[in-house]
Amino acid sequence: MLAPLPAPNGLPWGMAVLAAGLAVGEYASRTGPVPGLALSKVFTGGPVGVLVGWALTALGLALVGPGITHLCGRLLQAMRPGALRLLAGRVLMEEAGRIGRPLGVVCAVASGAYVMATLYTSTRPDVGPLTTLGALLVAGCAVATLLTAAVEARYARSDTTQALLRLGAPTAMLRGAAALRAGALLAVLGPLTLAVGELAALPLAG
């Protein structure tokens, strides 16, 4: 039986930073406006504190990414797993350090987009072209980083994949393991991203 891979040690710190970011955002939304620093009508209540809270929240998500990815791998291998779940879970645990952080950054960007969409449902956003370009640039860089990490991870395990194919592993099983890994990450990180977005938008919407 394969020895369990060590879990990344950033999960507790990431959760602490994430909680601190949400707390700072909550506190900043209750303070008075800072003269001359209001970014828009949405941020009239202490914009500097709100931005600091969002920065801490994004950092927290980036820090918890590897730990959550490793946890997804452990969950896939729980309760009498078959060959497909064993393969998918083992690969996730091995790749946690490589793809976990970019995944966390993408979740941070997605939660920020969710906050903006939530806040602007009842108000017309006063967003200029430079702001839009900046947001698209940030999102594009985050997705590009994740795709680069995924390609690097695939290249790193190419020898293992070739060995499995030589041993007679069907290609469908390898594709199924990849789909299972993606589904497990989406099932865990999707609700987390929505929850962070809801908690970040709640004080601002109020």
Buried (B, 14 or more C-beta within 10 A) or exposed (E): EEEEBEBBEBBEBBBBBBBBBBBBBBBBBEEEEBEEEBEBEBBBBBBEBBBBBBBBBBBBBBBBBBBBBBBBBBBBBEEEBEEBBBBBBBBBBBBBBBBBBBBBBBBBBBBBBBBBEBBBEEEEBEEEEEEEEEBEEBBEEBBEBBEEBBEEBEEEBEEEBEEBEEEEBEEEBBEBBBEBBEEBBEEBBEEBBBEBBBBBBBBBBE
